[in-house]
Amino acid sequence: MKAIRRACVVVAMLLAVCGWAQTNSSAPEQGVFHLHKFEQLIGRETYTLIRSQDEVVLKSDFKFTDRGSEVPLTTTLTMEKDLTPRDFQIKGRISRFSSIENSVHGRSAGQVTIPPGENFFDIQGYAPVSVQMMLVRYWRSHGSPKTLKTLPRGEVQIQDLGTETFTIDGRKVELRKLFVRGLIWGMESIWLDAQDHLIALVSIDAEMDHFEAVADGYESGLAAFVTGAARDGMANLARVASSFSADEPAVTAIMGGRLIDGTGKPAVENSVVILRGGKIVAAGPAASIPVPKGAEFVDAHGKSVLPGLWEMHAHFEQVEWGPIYLATGVTTARDVGNEREFIVAARDAIAGGRGIGPRLVMAGVVDGTSPFSLGVIRVDTPDQAREQVQKYKAEGFQQIKVYSSVKPDILKVVTAEAHRLGMTVTGHIPQGMNAIAGIEDGMDQINHAMYLVAVMTDPKTGTIDADSPQVKKVIKLLLEHHTVVDPTLALLEIITHSTDKPISAFEPGILKVTPELREGLETMGVPPQQSQQSAARFRSLLTTVRILHEAGVPIVVGTDQSVPGFSVDREIELYVQAGFTPMEAIQAATLVPARAMGMEKDSGTIEAGKRADVILVDGNPLENISDIRKVSAVFAGGRMYQPAALWTSVGFKP
């Protein structure tokens, strides 16, 4: 018997050495990830990893439902025994608006070939989560290189940050933390156990929204993982800010530029603008503005001097937005829906000089329970509605954003409580209502022009006629209630464009973003066979914005992310296409949003006493509105930034 036992031990050892043990071959590894958006559970991924003598095969079924839209994705990754990729197949959707179908065989994909002997891995974007897990295992088993090329394109950087301990369901769990860059625009936070099973991922999805994945059995740790990622993001924001730290001059004199002060007055050629202590102290013709002794001069000859821009539909969901907005000339951004802890931390970091970015004003999102819900802050009862509005007020939010599943009777409670506390209400028009009902129930502002298209379109003809009784009724209501609209045309243009037309044909900024971001954006659009109907829909949006503007309804520039930074410029250009004068389009990004937020005494124009938010632009946007893209210097609260350095700090081309 002893001999038999010894023989069994020897055989088992040989099998283990050869990689043929039962645990390494016939028993598959299986797992489940719970998928979240804004911390709301929206789906799951199941995966199976099968090892044989010749290969390792990963099969993943990834699927979530985002606001009623299914986002399914299937993936098969075949690897050598050392996890070197052999074949990669991915097909499905990565967001409501983005589809993907790709394959990689061997070491080549398109124009990219990995030389023999060089490490690489097959992966495309943030999903599926199990492929990211295999990426980390490959990276660790191949020497943890500083950079790792990926197919079908790109490269990643992985940083091991050591261990971190969490308390999950009453037990202490020690996990290893990693940062991953190159799969999305920005940084992902990943936690793994000692066997390199991925436990949690905090990232963004293809719509640049907060996305989280947590392994089965660790769901109760979601909040802790999100908090940890937010803390990492703020530390990263501080690091970026430190590279731009500089002493603000006691006095700055911007000399010789064309002053477009945002008030609507004619431009002043050869102007002087004086900044001191974060404020504008004087602005006007050079002949009438004395320059204080010791002022630091900024030469603006040949340039236009404008107020810092506003972005009225931001989702500041990762720290990289800070430098991007400043590089675009945005010095104030309204965030209209975020994870509360993250955006409060970002606002405070920027305001306290521990981060870099525009001043943030905020609208806290609330939603009701339905298959179309967003986030985790629910207002299904009057008490919940009042409680959440009060919480946002206590955290310093200026507005409430209503999302699509809030019930009509609850909307009235939200607006009443917000108004009682001195807040205003913006957002989507909830399901079961239209824009008229939303305004009558207390909404002060509306996000997205399509809600107004719906109530201004003649149901018989399918057209929008400015002289029709229906349109006149809507206009009258908007004017009586002083309703403000942010149309988000730049985003809607991308969503409705035909995929056989490159986005760069109308938004050249896409050629300057990081490769991984461009790749995701270029999947957006409609199939060519739907292009005529889609183009007609976008024309109706432009028509609606033109009619609203001509009637005097306040229109403000807001992009809902889209192409980071550049879409602010595109929104302004589209307003000119819709019939705005260049001056009016500039005011839609300066004075009009400042008024809409009750901050016109502080911002929106270049006048004495206001914040020192000023931009310099090469050329004259009053003659060519696209010159608004040529920002050459930004003053945010009096501190000067060079856009080229800001662009490159987050991987964009200047």
CORVENMO-V206089 format. One record per pair of residues at least 6 apart in sequence whose ideal C-beta (glycine too) atoms are under 8 Angstrom apart, sorted by sequence separation. I is the first residue (numbers start at 0). GAP is how many residues later the second one is. If there is no record, write none. Layout:
i & gap
I & GAP
I & GAP
//
This chain:
i & gap
14 & 6
18 & 6
34 & 6
35 & 6
49 & 6
63 & 6
64 & 6
78 & 6
79 & 6
92 & 6
93 & 6
106 & 6
107 & 6
113 & 6
125 & 6
138 & 6
148 & 6
149 & 6
165 & 6
166 & 6
180 & 6
191 & 6
192 & 6
203 & 6
204 & 6
273 & 6
274 & 6
282 & 6
290 & 6
315 & 6
347 & 6
348 & 6
349 & 6
366 & 6
377 & 6
378 & 6
417 & 6
418 & 6
428 & 6
445 & 6
456 & 6
457 & 6
464 & 6
476 & 6
496 & 6
503 & 6
548 & 6
560 & 6
575 & 6
593 & 6
603 & 6
620 & 6
633 & 6
634 & 6
646 & 6
647 & 6
14 & 7
33 & 7
34 & 7
48 & 7
49 & 7
62 & 7
63 & 7
77 & 7
78 & 7
91 & 7
92 & 7
101 & 7
106 & 7
147 & 7
164 & 7
165 & 7
179 & 7
180 & 7
190 & 7
191 & 7
203 & 7
213 & 7
259 & 7
260 & 7
272 & 7
273 & 7
281 & 7
313 & 7
349 & 7
366 & 7
417 & 7
438 & 7
456 & 7
457 & 7
463 & 7
477 & 7
502 & 7
503 & 7
510 & 7
547 & 7
562 & 7
602 & 7
619 & 7
620 & 7
632 & 7
633 & 7
646 & 7
15 & 8
34 & 8
48 & 8
62 & 8
76 & 8
77 & 8
91 & 8
106 & 8
122 & 8
146 & 8
147 & 8
164 & 8
178 & 8
179 & 8
189 & 8
190 & 8
201 & 8
202 & 8
213 & 8
258 & 8
273 & 8
324 & 8
334 & 8
349 & 8
350 & 8
366 & 8
391 & 8
405 & 8
428 & 8
429 & 8
432 & 8
437 & 8
455 & 8
509 & 8
512 & 8
525 & 8
558 & 8
561 & 8
579 & 8
593 & 8
600 & 8
601 & 8
602 & 8
605 & 8
618 & 8
632 & 8
11 & 9
34 & 9
48 & 9
49 & 9
62 & 9
77 & 9
90 & 9
91 & 9
106 & 9
121 & 9
122 & 9
138 & 9
146 & 9
147 & 9
164 & 9
165 & 9
178 & 9
190 & 9
201 & 9
202 & 9
257 & 9
258 & 9
272 & 9
273 & 9
345 & 9
349 & 9
350 & 9
364 & 9
368 & 9
378 & 9
401 & 9
428 & 9
493 & 9
496 & 9
558 & 9
574 & 9
575 & 9
590 & 9
593 & 9
594 & 9
600 & 9
601 & 9
617 & 9
632 & 9
633 & 9
644 & 9
33 & 10
34 & 10
47 & 10
61 & 10
62 & 10
76 & 10
77 & 10
89 & 10
90 & 10
137 & 10
146 & 10
147 & 10
163 & 10
164 & 10
178 & 10
179 & 10
189 & 10
190 & 10
200 & 10
201 & 10
202 & 10
211 & 10
257 & 10
258 & 10
271 & 10
272 & 10
349 & 10
364 & 10
366 & 10
367 & 10
414 & 10
457 & 10
544 & 10
574 & 10
593 & 10
602 & 10
616 & 10
632 & 10
643 & 10
32 & 11
46 & 11
47 & 11
60 & 11
61 & 11
75 & 11
76 & 11
89 & 11
90 & 11
145 & 11
162 & 11
163 & 11
177 & 11
178 & 11
188 & 11
189 & 11
200 & 11
213 & 11
257 & 11
271 & 11
313 & 11
345 & 11
365 & 11
366 & 11
367 & 11
368 & 11
376 & 11
388 & 11
413 & 11
434 & 11
452 & 11
509 & 11
556 & 11
558 & 11
592 & 11
593 & 11
616 & 11
618 & 11
631 & 11
642 & 11
31 & 12
32 & 12
46 & 12
61 & 12
75 & 12
76 & 12
89 & 12
122 & 12
162 & 12
163 & 12
176 & 12
177 & 12
188 & 12
189 & 12
199 & 12
200 & 12
258 & 12
270 & 12
271 & 12
320 & 12
364 & 12
365 & 12
366 & 12
367 & 12
401 & 12
457 & 12
509 & 12
558 & 12
572 & 12
591 & 12
617 & 12
630 & 12
633 & 12
31 & 13
46 & 13
59 & 13
60 & 13
61 & 13
74 & 13
75 & 13
88 & 13
89 & 13
106 & 13
120 & 13
134 & 13
162 & 13
163 & 13
176 & 13
177 & 13
187 & 13
188 & 13
199 & 13
200 & 13
211 & 13
257 & 13
270 & 13
271 & 13
346 & 13
363 & 13
365 & 13
437 & 13
492 & 13
493 & 13
557 & 13
571 & 13
574 & 13
590 & 13
616 & 13
31 & 14
32 & 14
45 & 14
46 & 14
59 & 14
74 & 14
87 & 14
88 & 14
120 & 14
143 & 14
161 & 14
162 & 14
176 & 14
177 & 14
187 & 14
188 & 14
199 & 14
211 & 14
255 & 14
256 & 14
258 & 14
270 & 14
271 & 14
310 & 14
345 & 14
399 & 14
428 & 14
455 & 14
492 & 14
556 & 14
571 & 14
589 & 14
590 & 14
616 & 14
617 & 14
30 & 15
31 & 15
44 & 15
45 & 15
59 & 15
74 & 15
87 & 15
134 & 15
160 & 15
161 & 15
175 & 15
187 & 15
197 & 15
198 & 15
199 & 15
255 & 15
269 & 15
270 & 15
273 & 15
346 & 15
399 & 15
454 & 15
455 & 15
556 & 15
589 & 15
615 & 15
616 & 15
29 & 16
30 & 16
44 & 16
58 & 16
59 & 16
73 & 16
74 & 16
86 & 16
87 & 16
143 & 16
159 & 16
160 & 16
174 & 16
175 & 16
198 & 16
209 & 16
255 & 16
256 & 16
267 & 16
269 & 16
272 & 16
275 & 16
426 & 16
434 & 16
571 & 16
614 & 16
615 & 16
29 & 17
44 & 17
57 & 17
58 & 17
59 & 17
72 & 17
73 & 17
86 & 17
87 & 17
120 & 17
159 & 17
160 & 17
174 & 17
175 & 17
197 & 17
253 & 17
254 & 17
267 & 17
271 & 17
273 & 17
315 & 17
342 & 17
424 & 17
425 & 17
428 & 17
433 & 17
434 & 17
489 & 17
571 & 17
615 & 17
29 & 18
44 & 18
57 & 18
72 & 18
73 & 18
86 & 18
103 & 18
120 & 18
159 & 18
160 & 18
174 & 18
175 & 18
185 & 18
196 & 18
199 & 18
253 & 18
270 & 18
273 & 18
343 & 18
399 & 18
424 & 18
425 & 18
426 & 18
455 & 18
502 & 18
556 & 18
570 & 18
614 & 18
615 & 18
28 & 19
29 & 19
42 & 19
43 & 19
56 & 19
57 & 19
72 & 19
84 & 19
85 & 19
86 & 19
118 & 19
138 & 19
158 & 19
183 & 19
184 & 19
198 & 19
252 & 19
253 & 19
271 & 19
308 & 19
310 & 19
313 & 19
315 & 19
342 & 19
365 & 19
398 & 19
410 & 19
424 & 19
425 & 19
426 & 19
427 & 19
434 & 19
435 & 19
454 & 19
502 & 19
614 & 19
27 & 20
28 & 20
42 & 20
43 & 20
56 & 20
57 & 20
71 & 20
72 & 20
85 & 20
157 & 20
158 & 20
172 & 20
173 & 20
182 & 20
183 & 20
252 & 20
253 & 20
308 & 20
309 & 20
313 & 20
314 & 20
423 & 20
424 & 20
425 & 20
426 & 20
427 & 20
433 & 20
434 & 20
501 & 20
554 & 20
613 & 20
614 & 20
27 & 21
28 & 21
42 & 21
56 & 21
57 & 21
70 & 21
71 & 21
72 & 21
134 & 21
157 & 21
158 & 21
199 & 21
252 & 21
253 & 21
273 & 21
307 & 21
308 & 21
309 & 21
310 & 21
311 & 21
312 & 21
313 & 21
314 & 21
316 & 21
423 & 21
425 & 21
433 & 21
502 & 21
567 & 21
613 & 21
27 & 22
28 & 22
41 & 22
42 & 22
55 & 22
56 & 22
70 & 22
101 & 22
135 & 22
156 & 22
157 & 22
199 & 22
251 & 22
252 & 22
260 & 22
307 & 22
308 & 22
309 & 22
310 & 22
311 & 22
313 & 22
314 & 22
315 & 22
316 & 22
365 & 22
407 & 22
410 & 22
428 & 22
451 & 22
502 & 22
612 & 22
27 & 23
41 & 23
54 & 23
55 & 23
69 & 23
70 & 23
118 & 23
134 & 23
156 & 23
157 & 23
184 & 23
201 & 23
250 & 23
251 & 23
305 & 23
307 & 23
308 & 23
309 & 23
310 & 23
312 & 23
314 & 23
365 & 23
399 & 23
401 & 23
406 & 23
418 & 23
427 & 23
611 & 23
612 & 23
41 & 24
54 & 24
55 & 24
70 & 24
99 & 24
118 & 24
155 & 24
156 & 24
174 & 24
201 & 24
250 & 24
251 & 24
258 & 24
307 & 24
309 & 24
311 & 24
321 & 24
332 & 24
337 & 24
339 & 24
363 & 24
398 & 24
399 & 24
400 & 24
401 & 24
402 & 24
403 & 24
405 & 24
407 & 24
417 & 24
500 & 24
611 & 24
612 & 24
54 & 25
55 & 25
70 & 25
99 & 25
155 & 25
156 & 25
174 & 25
199 & 25
250 & 25
258 & 25
316 & 25
332 & 25
334 & 25
384 & 25
388 & 25
397 & 25
398 & 25
399 & 25
400 & 25
401 & 25
402 & 25
403 & 25
404 & 25
406 & 25
407 & 25
554 & 25
611 & 25
24 & 26
54 & 26
118 & 26
123 & 26
155 & 26
172 & 26
201 & 26
249 & 26
331 & 26
332 & 26
333 & 26
334 & 26
336 & 26
396 & 26
397 & 26
398 & 26
399 & 26
400 & 26
401 & 26
403 & 26
404 & 26
414 & 26
415 & 26
498 & 26
548 & 26
610 & 26
611 & 26
23 & 27
24 & 27
34 & 27
36 & 27
53 & 27
55 & 27
68 & 27
72 & 27
120 & 27
122 & 27
154 & 27
155 & 27
163 & 27
201 & 27
315 & 27
318 & 27
330 & 27
331 & 27
332 & 27
333 & 27
334 & 27
335 & 27
337 & 27
363 & 27
378 & 27
379 & 27
385 & 27
389 & 27
398 & 27
399 & 27
402 & 27
403 & 27
410 & 27
414 & 27
493 & 27
497 & 27
498 & 27
24 & 28
42 & 28
52 & 28
119 & 28
120 & 28
121 & 28
123 & 28
153 & 28
321 & 28
329 & 28
330 & 28
331 & 28
332 & 28
333 & 28
334 & 28
336 & 28
363 & 28
374 & 28
381 & 28
384 & 28
388 & 28
392 & 28
401 & 28
413 & 28
414 & 28
496 & 28
497 & 28
498 & 28
499 & 28
34 & 29
36 & 29
65 & 29
66 & 29
118 & 29
119 & 29
120 & 29
121 & 29
270 & 29
331 & 29
333 & 29
335 & 29
373 & 29
380 & 29
384 & 29
388 & 29
407 & 29
411 & 29
414 & 29
494 & 29
495 & 29
496 & 29
497 & 29
498 & 29
544 & 29
548 & 29
549 & 29
50 & 30
61 & 30
65 & 30
118 & 30
119 & 30
120 & 30
121 & 30
247 & 30
255 & 30
315 & 30
325 & 30
372 & 30
373 & 30
379 & 30
392 & 30
410 & 30
411 & 30
493 & 30
494 & 30
495 & 30
497 & 30
544 & 30
548 & 30
54 & 31
93 & 31
117 & 31
119 & 31
254 & 31
325 & 31
363 & 31
373 & 31
378 & 31
381 & 31
385 & 31
389 & 31
391 & 31
410 & 31
493 & 31
494 & 31
499 & 31
548 & 31
556 & 31
93 & 32
149 & 32
272 & 32
324 & 32
325 & 32
371 & 32
372 & 32
384 & 32
388 & 32
410 & 32
497 & 32
541 & 32
545 & 32
555 & 32
556 & 32
19 & 33
93 & 33
122 & 33
321 & 33
322 & 33
324 & 33
363 & 33
371 & 33
407 & 33
451 & 33
497 & 33
544 & 33
545 & 33
554 & 33
555 & 33
18 & 34
87 & 34
89 & 34
190 & 34
270 & 34
321 & 34
322 & 34
361 & 34
362 & 34
365 & 34
369 & 34
378 & 34
388 & 34
84 & 35
87 & 35
113 & 35
120 & 35
321 & 35
361 & 35
362 & 35
363 & 35
364 & 35
365 & 35
366 & 35
367 & 35
369 & 35
378 & 35
541 & 35
542 & 35
548 & 35
585 & 35
83 & 36
84 & 36
188 & 36
254 & 36
318 & 36
320 & 36
321 & 36
338 & 36
361 & 36
362 & 36
363 & 36
364 & 36
365 & 36
366 & 36
368 & 36
401 & 36
448 & 36
497 & 36
541 & 36
555 & 36
556 & 36
585 & 36
84 & 37
113 & 37
266 & 37
336 & 37
339 & 37
360 & 37
361 & 37
362 & 37
363 & 37
365 & 37
366 & 37
367 & 37
435 & 37
439 & 37
443 & 37
445 & 37
496 & 37
497 & 37
554 & 37
555 & 37
252 & 38
318 & 38
336 & 38
360 & 38
362 & 38
364 & 38
366 & 38
367 & 38
435 & 38
438 & 38
443 & 38
444 & 38
445 & 38
447 & 38
448 & 38
495 & 38
553 & 38
111 & 39
188 & 39
252 & 39
366 & 39
367 & 39
434 & 39
438 & 39
443 & 39
444 & 39
445 & 39
446 & 39
447 & 39
448 & 39
495 & 39
581 & 39
582 & 39
111 & 40
188 & 40
365 & 40
442 & 40
443 & 40
444 & 40
445 & 40
447 & 40
448 & 40
555 & 40
581 & 40
584 & 40
111 & 41
250 & 41
315 & 41
401 & 41
435 & 41
444 & 41
446 & 41
495 & 41
496 & 41
520 & 41
553 & 41
581 & 41
108 & 42
109 & 42
135 & 42
252 & 42
254 & 42
257 & 42
367 & 42
438 & 42
449 & 42
495 & 42
520 & 42
553 & 42
585 & 42
107 & 43
108 & 43
109 & 43
188 & 43
250 & 43
251 & 43
252 & 43
254 & 43
255 & 43
256 & 43
448 & 43
581 & 43
106 & 44
108 & 44
135 & 44
249 & 44
250 & 44
251 & 44
252 & 44
253 & 44
254 & 44
255 & 44
256 & 44
259 & 44
261 & 44
315 & 44
438 & 44
447 & 44
76 & 45
134 & 45
172 & 45
186 & 45
250 & 45
252 & 45
254 & 45
255 & 45
257 & 45
258 & 45
259 & 45
260 & 45
261 & 45
492 & 45
186 & 46
248 & 46
251 & 46
253 & 46
254 & 46
256 & 46
257 & 46
258 & 46
259 & 46
260 & 46
313 & 46
398 & 46
400 & 46
491 & 46
103 & 47
248 & 47
256 & 47
257 & 47
310 & 47
516 & 47
103 & 48
131 & 48
172 & 48
256 & 48
365 & 48
186 & 49
346 & 49
491 & 49
575 & 49
101 & 50
167 & 50
307 & 50
512 & 50
82 & 51
131 & 51
168 & 51
176 & 51
253 & 51
343 & 51
512 & 51
167 & 52
339 & 52
343 & 52
488 & 52
572 & 52
74 & 53
167 & 53
178 & 53
488 & 53
509 & 53
512 & 53
571 & 53
572 & 53
72 & 54
76 & 54
82 & 54
83 & 54
135 & 54
486 & 54
508 & 54
511 & 54
72 & 55
74 & 55
78 & 55
82 & 55
165 & 55
339 & 55
572 & 55
74 & 56
131 & 56
135 & 56
139 & 56
167 & 56
488 & 56
506 & 56
508 & 56
509 & 56
571 & 56
76 & 57
125 & 57
166 & 57
486 & 57
508 & 57
568 & 57
82 & 58
124 & 58
125 & 58
131 & 58
165 & 58
425 & 58
486 & 58
507 & 58
508 & 58
78 & 59
81 & 59
82 & 59
124 & 59
132 & 59
136 & 59
165 & 59
371 & 59
506 & 59
568 & 59
81 & 60
122 & 60
135 & 60
425 & 60
484 & 60
502 & 60
506 & 60
508 & 60
568 & 60
369 & 61
508 & 61
18 & 62
125 & 62
135 & 62
364 & 62
367 & 62
87 & 63
132 & 63
335 & 63
362 & 63
484 & 63
506 & 63
565 & 63
132 & 64
163 & 64
333 & 64
336 & 64
362 & 64
505 & 64
61 & 65
132 & 65
333 & 65
335 & 65
61 & 66
84 & 66
131 & 66
336 & 66
61 & 67
59 & 68
129 & 68
484 & 68
486 & 68
490 & 68
493 & 68
59 & 69
128 & 69
131 & 69
483 & 69
484 & 69
485 & 69
489 & 69
490 & 69
493 & 69
59 & 70
477 & 70
482 & 70
483 & 70
484 & 70
485 & 70
487 & 70
490 & 70
59 & 71
482 & 71
483 & 71
484 & 71
485 & 71
486 & 71
487 & 71
490 & 71
57 & 72
128 & 72
474 & 72
478 & 72
481 & 72
483 & 72
485 & 72
487 & 72
489 & 72
57 & 73
474 & 73
477 & 73
478 & 73
489 & 73
478 & 74
487 & 74
477 & 75
57 & 76
463 & 76
470 & 76
474 & 76
490 & 76
125 & 77
489 & 77
492 & 77
125 & 78
126 & 78
474 & 78
489 & 78
125 & 79
239 & 79
463 & 79
125 & 80
463 & 80
489 & 80
46 & 81
48 & 81
124 & 81
240 & 81
465 & 81
488 & 81
489 & 81
492 & 81
44 & 82
236 & 82
239 & 82
488 & 82
44 & 83
46 & 83
235 & 83
239 & 83
456 & 83
463 & 83
487 & 83
44 & 84
128 & 84
465 & 84
486 & 84
489 & 84
44 & 85
48 & 85
125 & 85
232 & 85
233 & 85
236 & 85
465 & 85
488 & 85
232 & 86
488 & 86
452 & 87
564 & 87
452 & 88
455 & 88
563 & 88
488 & 89
335 & 90
335 & 91
449 & 91
452 & 91
455 & 91
448 & 92
451 & 92
34 & 94
448 & 95
32 & 96
448 & 96
451 & 96
32 & 97
30 & 99
208 & 106
207 & 107
209 & 107
97 & 108
208 & 108
483 & 108
96 & 109
97 & 109
207 & 109
229 & 109
232 & 109
236 & 109
94 & 110
96 & 110
207 & 110
93 & 111
94 & 111
95 & 111
229 & 111
233 & 111
237 & 111
335 & 111
446 & 111
93 & 112
94 & 112
229 & 112
232 & 112
233 & 112
236 & 112
240 & 112
243 & 112
447 & 112
483 & 112
203 & 113
225 & 113
232 & 113
236 & 113
240 & 113
446 & 113
203 & 114
226 & 114
230 & 114
240 & 114
225 & 115
229 & 115
233 & 115
239 & 115
240 & 115
225 & 116
237 & 116
239 & 116
236 & 117
237 & 117
236 & 118
236 & 119
233 & 120
236 & 120
508 & 120
233 & 121
209 & 128
209 & 129
186 & 131
185 & 132
209 & 132
184 & 133
185 & 133
185 & 134
312 & 134
184 & 135
511 & 135
513 & 136
513 & 137
513 & 138
512 & 139
511 & 140
511 & 141
510 & 142
511 & 142
444 & 151
32 & 165
30 & 166
32 & 168
36 & 168
44 & 168
37 & 171
38 & 171
36 & 172
37 & 172
36 & 173
38 & 173
312 & 173
36 & 174
311 & 174
35 & 175
36 & 175
312 & 175
34 & 176
35 & 176
34 & 177
35 & 177
34 & 178
35 & 178
33 & 179
32 & 180
33 & 180
32 & 181
33 & 181
32 & 182
33 & 182
31 & 183
32 & 183
38 & 183
30 & 184
31 & 184
38 & 184
30 & 185
33 & 185
35 & 186
38 & 187
397 & 199
335 & 222
333 & 224
329 & 235
360 & 236
327 & 237
326 & 238
327 & 238
329 & 238
360 & 238
328 & 239
323 & 240
324 & 240
327 & 240
323 & 241
327 & 241
320 & 243
324 & 243
311 & 244
313 & 244
319 & 244
311 & 245
312 & 245
313 & 245
314 & 245
309 & 246
310 & 246
311 & 246
312 & 246
314 & 246
309 & 247
310 & 247
312 & 247
313 & 247
308 & 248
310 & 248
358 & 252
310 & 257
308 & 259
333 & 259
331 & 261
331 & 262
333 & 263
331 & 267
331 & 271
330 & 272
358 & 277
310 & 278
357 & 278
358 & 278
309 & 279
305 & 280
308 & 280
309 & 280
330 & 280
308 & 281
311 & 281
331 & 281
307 & 282
330 & 282
306 & 283
309 & 283
305 & 284
306 & 284
309 & 284
311 & 284
330 & 284
328 & 286
328 & 288
309 & 293
309 & 294
307 & 295
306 & 296
306 & 297
306 & 298
306 & 299
328 & 299
37 & 300
38 & 300
305 & 300
37 & 301
304 & 301
328 & 302
67 & 303
307 & 303
327 & 303
330 & 303
67 & 304
326 & 304
330 & 304
66 & 305
307 & 305
328 & 305
330 & 305
64 & 306
66 & 306
306 & 306
307 & 306
308 & 306
330 & 306
66 & 307
306 & 307
307 & 307
326 & 307
305 & 308
306 & 308
325 & 308
304 & 309
305 & 309
304 & 310
305 & 310
325 & 310
304 & 311
305 & 311
303 & 312
304 & 312
302 & 313
303 & 313
205 & 314
302 & 314
303 & 314
326 & 314
328 & 314
302 & 315
303 & 315
305 & 315
325 & 315
327 & 315
299 & 316
301 & 316
302 & 316
303 & 316
326 & 316
205 & 317
303 & 317
325 & 317
297 & 318
303 & 318
263 & 319
326 & 319
325 & 320
326 & 320
323 & 322
259 & 323
263 & 323
282 & 323
303 & 323
322 & 323
323 & 323
261 & 324
282 & 324
322 & 324
261 & 325
282 & 325
326 & 325
259 & 326
279 & 326
281 & 326
307 & 326
322 & 326
323 & 326
263 & 327
279 & 327
280 & 327
307 & 327
322 & 327
184 & 328
261 & 328
262 & 328
279 & 328
280 & 328
307 & 328
323 & 328
184 & 329
261 & 329
279 & 329
302 & 329
278 & 330
279 & 330
319 & 330
184 & 331
278 & 331
279 & 331
319 & 331
183 & 332
184 & 332
278 & 332
279 & 332
39 & 333
182 & 333
183 & 333
272 & 333
277 & 333
278 & 333
39 & 334
181 & 334
277 & 334
279 & 334
39 & 335
297 & 335
37 & 336
38 & 336
39 & 336
275 & 336
36 & 337
37 & 337
38 & 337
66 & 337
274 & 337
36 & 338
37 & 338
274 & 339
272 & 341
261 & 342
262 & 342
297 & 342
261 & 343
260 & 344
261 & 344
262 & 344
260 & 345
260 & 346
258 & 347
207 & 353
266 & 353
206 & 354
266 & 355
207 & 356
256 & 359
277 & 359
278 & 359
251 & 360
253 & 360
274 & 360
277 & 360
153 & 361
259 & 361
276 & 361
152 & 362
153 & 362
253 & 362
257 & 362
259 & 362
275 & 362
274 & 363
153 & 365
152 & 366
184 & 379
253 & 381
251 & 383
251 & 386
251 & 388
247 & 390
124 & 391
247 & 391
247 & 392
245 & 393
124 & 394
245 & 394
123 & 395
124 & 395
243 & 397
96 & 398
243 & 401
243 & 402
243 & 405
242 & 406
239 & 409
239 & 410
97 & 422
99 & 423
98 & 424
94 & 425
97 & 425
93 & 426
96 & 426
97 & 426
96 & 427
96 & 428
93 & 429
185 & 464
184 & 465
184 & 466
//
